[in-house]
């Protein structure tokens, strides 16, 4: 399998890197993450209407450009380099993927065009207050009331839940357990009985929210797929989202290495650059090995996501586990190389450290994904 990008994909990467370096530098990033909404609406509009990034994996018949998951991985890696504050991950990697996995033709035709142009911000709400990442963490319930459904419960750690206009909610039939009885529902953010509370998070560059459902009434047309059989589509959505996060972690880890090398060349101690000391050289060399290994894992998983295959879950977990560890280790080493200034607000070093920790637990930490792989191969 060829892991290299073709000419068009390399052009996409370089265009994205140039744009984000210009439009989402340190000053712009800090302004966006400290704003009330947590992102820059004008930048998001530009990304959607001019660059067309939200349409990358949306098929042409639904208003997208119908590219593959390889292009999505390429974009996520570049976005990880800059920590850009836009709802791309929540809207495309979670919301759009859920619709593509379980939506009917009518549902896709209604919602995907808006997601593709960036006018609709979507997300996925599946975790409960316990924070469990598996099916057991789905505690919200649904019940029938005539031809309608009533949804109740609390959803925690919803990515961009405070700005999403469309929320895909995973809920279970009352009395069901495990992977049985799970259904996905399309819930507008202004639905009666739905309330949203922003959650305080360590990583200000990616906001999360708590969604409360108090007998939210939905028509039957809001259900994605067959009633009670939504776990397979949910699992596919989360696997694909995990691969996207892994690619973003690769970009972040690469940036940690770049910042570390740049600082090691400039900072002098005892009359010489600290990069000349063996201890610093070893840290940078270790970071390089982790970054390249993580890149291979994410790219391979992205290729499988693009082609389709039974190994998607295993490879998604492998990529997420390794890239989570690699990003956090690189961020920690970056802090050490920068010394005292690495902990100061003025340097962007702490922003990458916080994103590394936040991404490590998003969609399941490394231990959870290693356990999934072990179970899948019968260990």
Number of C-alpha atoms within 10 A of each C-alpha: 5 8 12 9 15 10 9 10 16 14 12 18 21 15 15 20 19 12 14 19 16 11 15 22 14 17 9 16 21 19 15 22 21 12 11 9 14 23 25 20 14 9 17 22 16 14 20 20 15 10 17 16 25 30 27 21 23 25 18 14 12 19 17 21 17 14 15 17 22 24 22 23 26 24 24 26 27 28 26 23 22 21 22 27 24 24 26 24 22 24 27 28 27 26 29 28 26 28 24 18 17 23 24 15 11 9 17 18 14 12 20 28 21 19 25 28 23 24 15 18 24 34 31 31 27 26 26 23 15 12 17 16 19 16 20 14 16 27 25 24 23 24 16 14 11 9 9 16 21 18 27 21 19 22 28 22 23 25 23 28 29 21 21 21 18 22 25 25 27 27 29 29 19 14 8 13 14 13 18 15 19 27 26 30 26 25 20 16 20 12 14 13 15 20 15 19 13 18 15 10 14 14 19 19 23 22 25 22 21 23 24 19 22 15 17 18 22 22 14 14 15 18 23 24 18 12 15 16 18 24 20 14 21 24 17 19 22 23 25 24 24 29 33 32 28 36 32 30 36 33 26 31 35 27 23 28 25 17 16 25 19 12 17 21 13 12 14 13 11 6 7 12 14 21 23 13 12 10 12 18 15 12 20 23 13 16 25 18 12 23 27 15 16 29 26 17 24 30 26 20 32 29 20 18 25 19 12 10 10 9 12 21 23 20 23 29 28 24 31 36 25 25 33 27 21 30 33 24 22 28 29 19 21 29 20 16 23 18 11 9 15 18 16 11 10 10 12 16 22 20 18 28 27 18 22 28 20 19 24 24 16 17 22 21 20 20 13 18 24 19 13 18 19 12 11 12 8 7 8
